[in-house]
Amino acid sequence: MNRYFIADLHFGHKNALAFDDRPFRTIEENDEELIRRWNSVVTADDEVWVLGDVSWLPPKPTVAILDRLNGVKNLITGNHDKNLCKNQAFCERFAEITPYKEIHIRKGTGVVLSHYPIPCFNRHFSGWYHLYGHVHQSAEWQMMENCRAEFERDGKSCNMLNAGCMLPYMDYTPKTLEQIAQAYGMWRNRENQKEI
């Protein structure tokens, strides 16, 4: 069993095409491609943590999409999930629904999950990671990246990573913690090279 993470799927949310600069012509194309990419990596035995903002659609079409997605699904609630969480069929598609979760990965490390970024997350100086969403590729994300860089300038690690599906290192695909950390590191190195 693998454990995957992804945030801000925004199924059915036409405005997400523009504000995320998603590379899809229509929201239907967006939704189908997200389903395809999910199922290309996630098997029936795998676990996926969705870090909020599953869908902009009403419950019935959202449930139909969730039924097409492989794996055992868990939800960290986001600001766009409140109404969907009032629907029993929607809730039944998830093994767990919670606004916050800490998962031990292996001895000495784990991950703090929240839809919202937490710059001073629990155990952030003890080798833990924090995965979040919500801020997309906005000025707020840049603020979180600046915060992370400030910790690093002071010689402290701060493993907070935006798992928004639209980020270049996420590529609209659920990823393991290790894959996210590695892909983020490679992306960040490329970005730093551009600034030189």
PyMOL commands that place a pseudoatom at each C-alpha (Angstrom):
pseudoatom trace, name=CA, resn=MET, resi=1, chain=A, elem=C, hetatm=0, pos=[0.000, 0.000, 0.000]
pseudoatom trace, name=CA, resn=ASN, resi=2, chain=A, elem=C, hetatm=0, pos=[1.194, 3.489, -0.902]
pseudoatom trace, name=CA, resn=ARG, resi=3, chain=A, elem=C, hetatm=0, pos=[-0.023, 6.683, 0.735]
pseudoatom trace, name=CA, resn=TYR, resi=4, chain=A, elem=C, hetatm=0, pos=[-0.630, 9.607, -1.618]
pseudoatom trace, name=CA, resn=PHE, resi=5, chain=A, elem=C, hetatm=0, pos=[-1.492, 13.271, -1.118]
pseudoatom trace, name=CA, resn=ILE, resi=6, chain=A, elem=C, hetatm=0, pos=[-3.043, 15.982, -3.279]
pseudoatom trace, name=CA, resn=ALA, resi=7, chain=A, elem=C, hetatm=0, pos=[-4.950, 19.241, -2.709]
pseudoatom trace, name=CA, resn=ASP, resi=8, chain=A, elem=C, hetatm=0, pos=[-7.327, 21.589, -4.484]
pseudoatom trace, name=CA, resn=LEU, resi=9, chain=A, elem=C, hetatm=0, pos=[-8.746, 19.317, -7.170]
pseudoatom trace, name=CA, resn=HIS, resi=10, chain=A, elem=C, hetatm=0, pos=[-11.693, 21.687, -7.682]
pseudoatom trace, name=CA, resn=PHE, resi=11, chain=A, elem=C, hetatm=0, pos=[-13.649, 19.288, -9.870]
pseudoatom trace, name=CA, resn=GLY, resi=12, chain=A, elem=C, hetatm=0, pos=[-16.255, 21.179, -11.898]
pseudoatom trace, name=CA, resn=HIS, resi=13, chain=A, elem=C, hetatm=0, pos=[-14.851, 24.606, -11.006]
pseudoatom trace, name=CA, resn=LYS, resi=14, chain=A, elem=C, hetatm=0, pos=[-14.629, 26.515, -14.300]
pseudoatom trace, name=CA, resn=ASN, resi=15, chain=A, elem=C, hetatm=0, pos=[-12.913, 29.528, -12.720]
pseudoatom trace, name=CA, resn=ALA, resi=16, chain=A, elem=C, hetatm=0, pos=[-10.036, 27.260, -11.620]
pseudoatom trace, name=CA, resn=LEU, resi=17, chain=A, elem=C, hetatm=0, pos=[-9.020, 26.949, -15.268]
pseudoatom trace, name=CA, resn=ALA, resi=18, chain=A, elem=C, hetatm=0, pos=[-8.168, 30.658, -15.343]
pseudoatom trace, name=CA, resn=PHE, resi=19, chain=A, elem=C, hetatm=0, pos=[-6.931, 31.382, -11.826]
pseudoatom trace, name=CA, resn=ASP, resi=20, chain=A, elem=C, hetatm=0, pos=[-4.672, 28.302, -11.821]
pseudoatom trace, name=CA, resn=ASP, resi=21, chain=A, elem=C, hetatm=0, pos=[-3.775, 28.691, -15.488]
pseudoatom trace, name=CA, resn=ARG, resi=22, chain=A, elem=C, hetatm=0, pos=[-4.691, 25.025, -15.912]
pseudoatom trace, name=CA, resn=PRO, resi=23, chain=A, elem=C, hetatm=0, pos=[-3.695, 23.593, -19.304]
pseudoatom trace, name=CA, resn=PHE, resi=24, chain=A, elem=C, hetatm=0, pos=[-7.175, 22.325, -20.177]
pseudoatom trace, name=CA, resn=ARG, resi=25, chain=A, elem=C, hetatm=0, pos=[-9.628, 23.824, -22.666]
pseudoatom trace, name=CA, resn=THR, resi=26, chain=A, elem=C, hetatm=0, pos=[-12.773, 22.956, -20.701]
pseudoatom trace, name=CA, resn=ILE, resi=27, chain=A, elem=C, hetatm=0, pos=[-13.626, 21.998, -17.148]
pseudoatom trace, name=CA, resn=GLU, resi=28, chain=A, elem=C, hetatm=0, pos=[-14.794, 18.623, -18.451]
pseudoatom trace, name=CA, resn=GLU, resi=29, chain=A, elem=C, hetatm=0, pos=[-11.359, 18.021, -19.936]
pseudoatom trace, name=CA, resn=ASN, resi=30, chain=A, elem=C, hetatm=0, pos=[-9.813, 19.117, -16.626]
pseudoatom trace, name=CA, resn=ASP, resi=31, chain=A, elem=C, hetatm=0, pos=[-11.966, 16.688, -14.650]
pseudoatom trace, name=CA, resn=GLU, resi=32, chain=A, elem=C, hetatm=0, pos=[-11.337, 13.741, -16.946]
pseudoatom trace, name=CA, resn=GLU, resi=33, chain=A, elem=C, hetatm=0, pos=[-7.589, 14.348, -16.956]
pseudoatom trace, name=CA, resn=LEU, resi=34, chain=A, elem=C, hetatm=0, pos=[-7.449, 14.594, -13.156]
pseudoatom trace, name=CA, resn=ILE, resi=35, chain=A, elem=C, hetatm=0, pos=[-9.335, 11.282, -12.918]
pseudoatom trace, name=CA, resn=ARG, resi=36, chain=A, elem=C, hetatm=0, pos=[-7.003, 9.682, -15.467]
pseudoatom trace, name=CA, resn=ARG, resi=37, chain=A, elem=C, hetatm=0, pos=[-3.840, 10.881, -13.733]
pseudoatom trace, name=CA, resn=TRP, resi=38, chain=A, elem=C, hetatm=0, pos=[-5.167, 9.798, -10.307]
pseudoatom trace, name=CA, resn=ASN, resi=39, chain=A, elem=C, hetatm=0, pos=[-5.967, 6.303, -11.548]
pseudoatom trace, name=CA, resn=SER, resi=40, chain=A, elem=C, hetatm=0, pos=[-2.648, 6.044, -13.386]
pseudoatom trace, name=CA, resn=VAL, resi=41, chain=A, elem=C, hetatm=0, pos=[-0.808, 5.916, -10.046]
pseudoatom trace, name=CA, resn=VAL, resi=42, chain=A, elem=C, hetatm=0, pos=[-3.335, 4.981, -7.358]
pseudoatom trace, name=CA, resn=THR, resi=43, chain=A, elem=C, hetatm=0, pos=[-4.417, 1.337, -7.030]
pseudoatom trace, name=CA, resn=ALA, resi=44, chain=A, elem=C, hetatm=0, pos=[-7.418, -0.034, -5.167]
pseudoatom trace, name=CA, resn=ASP, resi=45, chain=A, elem=C, hetatm=0, pos=[-5.223, -0.824, -2.147]
pseudoatom trace, name=CA, resn=ASP, resi=46, chain=A, elem=C, hetatm=0, pos=[-3.584, 2.596, -1.916]
pseudoatom trace, name=CA, resn=GLU, resi=47, chain=A, elem=C, hetatm=0, pos=[-4.583, 5.416, 0.413]
pseudoatom trace, name=CA, resn=VAL, resi=48, chain=A, elem=C, hetatm=0, pos=[-5.078, 9.014, -0.731]
pseudoatom trace, name=CA, resn=TRP, resi=49, chain=A, elem=C, hetatm=0, pos=[-5.392, 12.079, 1.453]
pseudoatom trace, name=CA, resn=VAL, resi=50, chain=A, elem=C, hetatm=0, pos=[-7.173, 14.928, -0.338]
pseudoatom trace, name=CA, resn=LEU, resi=51, chain=A, elem=C, hetatm=0, pos=[-6.161, 18.154, 1.399]
pseudoatom trace, name=CA, resn=GLY, resi=52, chain=A, elem=C, hetatm=0, pos=[-9.366, 20.038, 0.776]
pseudoatom trace, name=CA, resn=ASP, resi=53, chain=A, elem=C, hetatm=0, pos=[-11.451, 21.581, -1.976]
pseudoatom trace, name=CA, resn=VAL, resi=54, chain=A, elem=C, hetatm=0, pos=[-12.548, 18.424, -3.732]
pseudoatom trace, name=CA, resn=SER, resi=55, chain=A, elem=C, hetatm=0, pos=[-15.275, 19.813, -5.927]
pseudoatom trace, name=CA, resn=TRP, resi=56, chain=A, elem=C, hetatm=0, pos=[-17.345, 22.803, -6.943]
pseudoatom trace, name=CA, resn=LEU, resi=57, chain=A, elem=C, hetatm=0, pos=[-20.111, 20.485, -8.179]
pseudoatom trace, name=CA, resn=PRO, resi=58, chain=A, elem=C, hetatm=0, pos=[-23.262, 19.467, -6.274]
pseudoatom trace, name=CA, resn=PRO, resi=59, chain=A, elem=C, hetatm=0, pos=[-23.114, 16.227, -4.265]
pseudoatom trace, name=CA, resn=LYS, resi=60, chain=A, elem=C, hetatm=0, pos=[-24.480, 13.813, -6.881]
pseudoatom trace, name=CA, resn=PRO, resi=61, chain=A, elem=C, hetatm=0, pos=[-21.961, 14.538, -9.690]
pseudoatom trace, name=CA, resn=THR, resi=62, chain=A, elem=C, hetatm=0, pos=[-19.179, 14.828, -7.100]
pseudoatom trace, name=CA, resn=VAL, resi=63, chain=A, elem=C, hetatm=0, pos=[-20.020, 11.367, -5.742]
pseudoatom trace, name=CA, resn=ALA, resi=64, chain=A, elem=C, hetatm=0, pos=[-20.010, 10.008, -9.303]
pseudoatom trace, name=CA, resn=ILE, resi=65, chain=A, elem=C, hetatm=0, pos=[-16.468, 11.358, -9.762]
pseudoatom trace, name=CA, resn=LEU, resi=66, chain=A, elem=C, hetatm=0, pos=[-15.305, 9.987, -6.404]
pseudoatom trace, name=CA, resn=ASP, resi=67, chain=A, elem=C, hetatm=0, pos=[-16.646, 6.564, -7.366]
pseudoatom trace, name=CA, resn=ARG, resi=68, chain=A, elem=C, hetatm=0, pos=[-14.335, 6.596, -10.397]
pseudoatom trace, name=CA, resn=LEU, resi=69, chain=A, elem=C, hetatm=0, pos=[-11.213, 7.291, -8.328]
pseudoatom trace, name=CA, resn=ASN, resi=70, chain=A, elem=C, hetatm=0, pos=[-9.095, 4.349, -7.162]
pseudoatom trace, name=CA, resn=GLY, resi=71, chain=A, elem=C, hetatm=0, pos=[-7.979, 3.809, -3.595]
pseudoatom trace, name=CA, resn=VAL, resi=72, chain=A, elem=C, hetatm=0, pos=[-9.136, 4.447, -0.068]
pseudoatom trace, name=CA, resn=LYS, resi=73, chain=A, elem=C, hetatm=0, pos=[-9.908, 8.149, 0.072]
pseudoatom trace, name=CA, resn=ASN, resi=74, chain=A, elem=C, hetatm=0, pos=[-9.554, 10.452, 3.100]
pseudoatom trace, name=CA, resn=LEU, resi=75, chain=A, elem=C, hetatm=0, pos=[-10.452, 14.126, 3.281]
pseudoatom trace, name=CA, resn=ILE, resi=76, chain=A, elem=C, hetatm=0, pos=[-8.853, 17.016, 5.098]
pseudoatom trace, name=CA, resn=THR, resi=77, chain=A, elem=C, hetatm=0, pos=[-11.691, 19.516, 4.833]
pseudoatom trace, name=CA, resn=GLY, resi=78, chain=A, elem=C, hetatm=0, pos=[-11.187, 22.755, 2.974]
pseudoatom trace, name=CA, resn=ASN, resi=79, chain=A, elem=C, hetatm=0, pos=[-13.242, 25.912, 2.703]
pseudoatom trace, name=CA, resn=HIS, resi=80, chain=A, elem=C, hetatm=0, pos=[-15.124, 24.584, -0.361]
pseudoatom trace, name=CA, resn=ASP, resi=81, chain=A, elem=C, hetatm=0, pos=[-16.053, 21.244, 1.240]
pseudoatom trace, name=CA, resn=LYS, resi=82, chain=A, elem=C, hetatm=0, pos=[-18.471, 22.451, 3.913]
pseudoatom trace, name=CA, resn=ASN, resi=83, chain=A, elem=C, hetatm=0, pos=[-21.696, 21.969, 1.946]
pseudoatom trace, name=CA, resn=LEU, resi=84, chain=A, elem=C, hetatm=0, pos=[-20.572, 18.679, 0.442]
pseudoatom trace, name=CA, resn=CYS, resi=85, chain=A, elem=C, hetatm=0, pos=[-19.801, 17.363, 3.931]
pseudoatom trace, name=CA, resn=LYS, resi=86, chain=A, elem=C, hetatm=0, pos=[-23.497, 17.764, 4.787]
pseudoatom trace, name=CA, resn=ASN, resi=87, chain=A, elem=C, hetatm=0, pos=[-24.299, 15.064, 2.219]
pseudoatom trace, name=CA, resn=GLN, resi=88, chain=A, elem=C, hetatm=0, pos=[-24.261, 11.482, 3.490]
pseudoatom trace, name=CA, resn=ALA, resi=89, chain=A, elem=C, hetatm=0, pos=[-23.354, 9.891, 0.139]
pseudoatom trace, name=CA, resn=PHE, resi=90, chain=A, elem=C, hetatm=0, pos=[-20.374, 12.249, -0.207]
pseudoatom trace, name=CA, resn=CYS, resi=91, chain=A, elem=C, hetatm=0, pos=[-19.160, 11.494, 3.325]
pseudoatom trace, name=CA, resn=GLU, resi=92, chain=A, elem=C, hetatm=0, pos=[-19.503, 7.744, 2.780]
pseudoatom trace, name=CA, resn=ARG, resi=93, chain=A, elem=C, hetatm=0, pos=[-16.897, 7.942, -0.008]
pseudoatom trace, name=CA, resn=PHE, resi=94, chain=A, elem=C, hetatm=0, pos=[-14.180, 8.758, 2.551]
pseudoatom trace, name=CA, resn=ALA, resi=95, chain=A, elem=C, hetatm=0, pos=[-12.664, 6.515, 5.196]
pseudoatom trace, name=CA, resn=GLU, resi=96, chain=A, elem=C, hetatm=0, pos=[-11.902, 9.590, 7.318]
pseudoatom trace, name=CA, resn=ILE, resi=97, chain=A, elem=C, hetatm=0, pos=[-12.941, 13.242, 7.192]
pseudoatom trace, name=CA, resn=THR, resi=98, chain=A, elem=C, hetatm=0, pos=[-11.160, 15.694, 9.475]
pseudoatom trace, name=CA, resn=PRO, resi=99, chain=A, elem=C, hetatm=0, pos=[-9.862, 19.277, 9.327]
pseudoatom trace, name=CA, resn=TYR, resi=100, chain=A, elem=C, hetatm=0, pos=[-6.393, 18.315, 10.628]
pseudoatom trace, name=CA, resn=LYS, resi=101, chain=A, elem=C, hetatm=0, pos=[-4.306, 15.150, 10.871]
pseudoatom trace, name=CA, resn=GLU, resi=102, chain=A, elem=C, hetatm=0, pos=[-0.852, 14.086, 12.028]
pseudoatom trace, name=CA, resn=ILE, resi=103, chain=A, elem=C, hetatm=0, pos=[0.472, 10.850, 10.527]
pseudoatom trace, name=CA, resn=HIS, resi=104, chain=A, elem=C, hetatm=0, pos=[3.624, 9.080, 11.685]
pseudoatom trace, name=CA, resn=ILE, resi=105, chain=A, elem=C, hetatm=0, pos=[5.469, 7.951, 8.551]
pseudoatom trace, name=CA, resn=ARG, resi=106, chain=A, elem=C, hetatm=0, pos=[8.453, 6.214, 10.131]
pseudoatom trace, name=CA, resn=LYS, resi=107, chain=A, elem=C, hetatm=0, pos=[10.521, 6.623, 13.282]
pseudoatom trace, name=CA, resn=GLY, resi=108, chain=A, elem=C, hetatm=0, pos=[11.410, 10.265, 13.736]
pseudoatom trace, name=CA, resn=THR, resi=109, chain=A, elem=C, hetatm=0, pos=[9.297, 11.670, 10.938]
pseudoatom trace, name=CA, resn=GLY, resi=110, chain=A, elem=C, hetatm=0, pos=[5.721, 12.240, 9.984]
pseudoatom trace, name=CA, resn=VAL, resi=111, chain=A, elem=C, hetatm=0, pos=[3.448, 14.676, 8.259]
pseudoatom trace, name=CA, resn=VAL, resi=112, chain=A, elem=C, hetatm=0, pos=[1.002, 17.326, 9.444]
pseudoatom trace, name=CA, resn=LEU, resi=113, chain=A, elem=C, hetatm=0, pos=[-1.981, 17.650, 7.102]
pseudoatom trace, name=CA, resn=SER, resi=114, chain=A, elem=C, hetatm=0, pos=[-4.164, 20.730, 6.822]
pseudoatom trace, name=CA, resn=HIS, resi=115, chain=A, elem=C, hetatm=0, pos=[-5.926, 22.490, 3.997]
pseudoatom trace, name=CA, resn=TYR, resi=116, chain=A, elem=C, hetatm=0, pos=[-4.467, 25.741, 5.272]
pseudoatom trace, name=CA, resn=PRO, resi=117, chain=A, elem=C, hetatm=0, pos=[-0.721, 26.453, 5.579]
pseudoatom trace, name=CA, resn=ILE, resi=118, chain=A, elem=C, hetatm=0, pos=[0.681, 26.473, 9.121]
pseudoatom trace, name=CA, resn=PRO, resi=119, chain=A, elem=C, hetatm=0, pos=[4.142, 28.086, 9.137]
pseudoatom trace, name=CA, resn=CYS, resi=120, chain=A, elem=C, hetatm=0, pos=[4.856, 26.970, 12.715]
pseudoatom trace, name=CA, resn=PHE, resi=121, chain=A, elem=C, hetatm=0, pos=[3.397, 23.472, 12.438]
pseudoatom trace, name=CA, resn=ASN, resi=122, chain=A, elem=C, hetatm=0, pos=[3.852, 20.841, 15.137]
pseudoatom trace, name=CA, resn=ARG, resi=123, chain=A, elem=C, hetatm=0, pos=[7.332, 19.229, 15.116]
pseudoatom trace, name=CA, resn=HIS, resi=124, chain=A, elem=C, hetatm=0, pos=[8.585, 21.456, 12.306]
pseudoatom trace, name=CA, resn=PHE, resi=125, chain=A, elem=C, hetatm=0, pos=[12.076, 21.470, 13.828]
pseudoatom trace, name=CA, resn=SER, resi=126, chain=A, elem=C, hetatm=0, pos=[12.006, 17.695, 14.385]
pseudoatom trace, name=CA, resn=GLY, resi=127, chain=A, elem=C, hetatm=0, pos=[12.150, 16.415, 10.820]
pseudoatom trace, name=CA, resn=TRP, resi=128, chain=A, elem=C, hetatm=0, pos=[8.410, 16.400, 10.213]
pseudoatom trace, name=CA, resn=TYR, resi=129, chain=A, elem=C, hetatm=0, pos=[6.685, 17.687, 7.083]
pseudoatom trace, name=CA, resn=HIS, resi=130, chain=A, elem=C, hetatm=0, pos=[3.598, 19.806, 6.590]
pseudoatom trace, name=CA, resn=LEU, resi=131, chain=A, elem=C, hetatm=0, pos=[1.439, 19.384, 3.483]
pseudoatom trace, name=CA, resn=TYR, resi=132, chain=A, elem=C, hetatm=0, pos=[-1.215, 21.966, 2.723]
pseudoatom trace, name=CA, resn=GLY, resi=133, chain=A, elem=C, hetatm=0, pos=[-3.254, 23.481, -0.094]
pseudoatom trace, name=CA, resn=HIS, resi=134, chain=A, elem=C, hetatm=0, pos=[-5.647, 26.443, -0.284]
pseudoatom trace, name=CA, resn=VAL, resi=135, chain=A, elem=C, hetatm=0, pos=[-3.200, 29.100, -1.500]
pseudoatom trace, name=CA, resn=HIS, resi=136, chain=A, elem=C, hetatm=0, pos=[-2.746, 27.701, -5.037]
pseudoatom trace, name=CA, resn=GLN, resi=137, chain=A, elem=C, hetatm=0, pos=[0.030, 29.659, -6.841]
pseudoatom trace, name=CA, resn=SER, resi=138, chain=A, elem=C, hetatm=0, pos=[-0.941, 32.978, -5.302]
pseudoatom trace, name=CA, resn=ALA, resi=139, chain=A, elem=C, hetatm=0, pos=[0.824, 35.760, -3.414]
pseudoatom trace, name=CA, resn=GLU, resi=140, chain=A, elem=C, hetatm=0, pos=[-0.156, 33.854, -0.263]
pseudoatom trace, name=CA, resn=TRP, resi=141, chain=A, elem=C, hetatm=0, pos=[1.866, 30.856, -1.470]
pseudoatom trace, name=CA, resn=GLN, resi=142, chain=A, elem=C, hetatm=0, pos=[4.816, 33.178, -2.069]
pseudoatom trace, name=CA, resn=MET, resi=143, chain=A, elem=C, hetatm=0, pos=[4.417, 34.415, 1.512]
pseudoatom trace, name=CA, resn=MET, resi=144, chain=A, elem=C, hetatm=0, pos=[4.650, 30.796, 2.727]
pseudoatom trace, name=CA, resn=GLU, resi=145, chain=A, elem=C, hetatm=0, pos=[7.714, 30.213, 0.548]
pseudoatom trace, name=CA, resn=ASN, resi=146, chain=A, elem=C, hetatm=0, pos=[9.286, 33.381, 1.986]
pseudoatom trace, name=CA, resn=CYS, resi=147, chain=A, elem=C, hetatm=0, pos=[8.530, 32.138, 5.492]
pseudoatom trace, name=CA, resn=ARG, resi=148, chain=A, elem=C, hetatm=0, pos=[10.166, 28.818, 4.683]
pseudoatom trace, name=CA, resn=ALA, resi=149, chain=A, elem=C, hetatm=0, pos=[13.223, 30.607, 3.275]
pseudoatom trace, name=CA, resn=GLU, resi=150, chain=A, elem=C, hetatm=0, pos=[13.474, 32.738, 6.420]
pseudoatom trace, name=CA, resn=PHE, resi=151, chain=A, elem=C, hetatm=0, pos=[13.646, 29.598, 8.586]
pseudoatom trace, name=CA, resn=GLU, resi=152, chain=A, elem=C, hetatm=0, pos=[16.327, 28.196, 6.273]
pseudoatom trace, name=CA, resn=ARG, resi=153, chain=A, elem=C, hetatm=0, pos=[18.380, 31.422, 6.448]
pseudoatom trace, name=CA, resn=ASP, resi=154, chain=A, elem=C, hetatm=0, pos=[18.366, 30.949, 10.233]
pseudoatom trace, name=CA, resn=GLY, resi=155, chain=A, elem=C, hetatm=0, pos=[19.722, 27.415, 9.766]
pseudoatom trace, name=CA, resn=LYS, resi=156, chain=A, elem=C, hetatm=0, pos=[16.443, 25.674, 10.574]
pseudoatom trace, name=CA, resn=SER, resi=157, chain=A, elem=C, hetatm=0, pos=[14.683, 23.317, 8.218]
pseudoatom trace, name=CA, resn=CYS, resi=158, chain=A, elem=C, hetatm=0, pos=[11.032, 23.922, 7.461]
pseudoatom trace, name=CA, resn=ASN, resi=159, chain=A, elem=C, hetatm=0, pos=[9.526, 21.139, 5.407]
pseudoatom trace, name=CA, resn=MET, resi=160, chain=A, elem=C, hetatm=0, pos=[6.229, 22.772, 4.512]
pseudoatom trace, name=CA, resn=LEU, resi=161, chain=A, elem=C, hetatm=0, pos=[5.041, 21.887, 1.027]
pseudoatom trace, name=CA, resn=ASN, resi=162, chain=A, elem=C, hetatm=0, pos=[2.065, 23.022, -0.982]
pseudoatom trace, name=CA, resn=ALA, resi=163, chain=A, elem=C, hetatm=0, pos=[0.374, 19.909, -2.429]
pseudoatom trace, name=CA, resn=GLY, resi=164, chain=A, elem=C, hetatm=0, pos=[-1.980, 21.832, -4.717]
pseudoatom trace, name=CA, resn=CYS, resi=165, chain=A, elem=C, hetatm=0, pos=[-2.587, 19.758, -7.820]
pseudoatom trace, name=CA, resn=MET, resi=166, chain=A, elem=C, hetatm=0, pos=[-1.844, 22.711, -10.128]
pseudoatom trace, name=CA, resn=LEU, resi=167, chain=A, elem=C, hetatm=0, pos=[1.717, 23.204, -8.934]
pseudoatom trace, name=CA, resn=PRO, resi=168, chain=A, elem=C, hetatm=0, pos=[4.391, 22.235, -11.476]
pseudoatom trace, name=CA, resn=TYR, resi=169, chain=A, elem=C, hetatm=0, pos=[5.850, 19.561, -9.201]
pseudoatom trace, name=CA, resn=MET, resi=170, chain=A, elem=C, hetatm=0, pos=[2.417, 18.012, -8.497]
pseudoatom trace, name=CA, resn=ASP, resi=171, chain=A, elem=C, hetatm=0, pos=[1.331, 17.835, -12.169]
pseudoatom trace, name=CA, resn=TYR, resi=172, chain=A, elem=C, hetatm=0, pos=[-2.327, 17.172, -11.294]
pseudoatom trace, name=CA, resn=THR, resi=173, chain=A, elem=C, hetatm=0, pos=[-1.333, 13.769, -9.874]
pseudoatom trace, name=CA, resn=PRO, resi=174, chain=A, elem=C, hetatm=0, pos=[-1.433, 12.344, -6.335]
pseudoatom trace, name=CA, resn=LYS, resi=175, chain=A, elem=C, hetatm=0, pos=[2.088, 11.790, -5.003]
pseudoatom trace, name=CA, resn=THR, resi=176, chain=A, elem=C, hetatm=0, pos=[3.702, 10.183, -1.974]
pseudoatom trace, name=CA, resn=LEU, resi=177, chain=A, elem=C, hetatm=0, pos=[5.380, 12.409, 0.603]
pseudoatom trace, name=CA, resn=GLU, resi=178, chain=A, elem=C, hetatm=0, pos=[8.783, 11.372, -0.708]
pseudoatom trace, name=CA, resn=GLN, resi=179, chain=A, elem=C, hetatm=0, pos=[7.764, 12.125, -4.307]
pseudoatom trace, name=CA, resn=ILE, resi=180, chain=A, elem=C, hetatm=0, pos=[6.420, 15.554, -3.343]
pseudoatom trace, name=CA, resn=ALA, resi=181, chain=A, elem=C, hetatm=0, pos=[9.564, 16.450, -1.384]
pseudoatom trace, name=CA, resn=GLN, resi=182, chain=A, elem=C, hetatm=0, pos=[11.847, 15.288, -4.209]
pseudoatom trace, name=CA, resn=ALA, resi=183, chain=A, elem=C, hetatm=0, pos=[9.829, 16.947, -6.981]
pseudoatom trace, name=CA, resn=TYR, resi=184, chain=A, elem=C, hetatm=0, pos=[9.571, 20.188, -4.994]
pseudoatom trace, name=CA, resn=GLY, resi=185, chain=A, elem=C, hetatm=0, pos=[13.344, 20.168, -4.407]
pseudoatom trace, name=CA, resn=MET, resi=186, chain=A, elem=C, hetatm=0, pos=[14.067, 19.687, -8.103]
pseudoatom trace, name=CA, resn=TRP, resi=187, chain=A, elem=C, hetatm=0, pos=[11.568, 22.390, -9.082]
pseudoatom trace, name=CA, resn=ARG, resi=188, chain=A, elem=C, hetatm=0, pos=[12.984, 24.803, -6.516]
pseudoatom trace, name=CA, resn=ASN, resi=189, chain=A, elem=C, hetatm=0, pos=[16.542, 24.216, -7.744]
pseudoatom trace, name=CA, resn=ARG, resi=190, chain=A, elem=C, hetatm=0, pos=[15.441, 25.002, -11.310]
pseudoatom trace, name=CA, resn=GLU, resi=191, chain=A, elem=C, hetatm=0, pos=[13.706, 28.177, -10.132]
pseudoatom trace, name=CA, resn=ASN, resi=192, chain=A, elem=C, hetatm=0, pos=[16.794, 29.243, -8.192]
pseudoatom trace, name=CA, resn=GLN, resi=193, chain=A, elem=C, hetatm=0, pos=[18.941, 28.679, -11.296]
pseudoatom trace, name=CA, resn=LYS, resi=194, chain=A, elem=C, hetatm=0, pos=[16.677, 30.997, -13.287]
pseudoatom trace, name=CA, resn=GLU, resi=195, chain=A, elem=C, hetatm=0, pos=[17.335, 33.783, -10.764]
pseudoatom trace, name=CA, resn=ILE, resi=196, chain=A, elem=C, hetatm=0, pos=[21.121, 33.547, -11.122]
for i in range(1, 196): cmd.bond("trace and resi %d" % i, "trace and resi %d" % (i + 1))
show_as sticks, trace
zoom trace
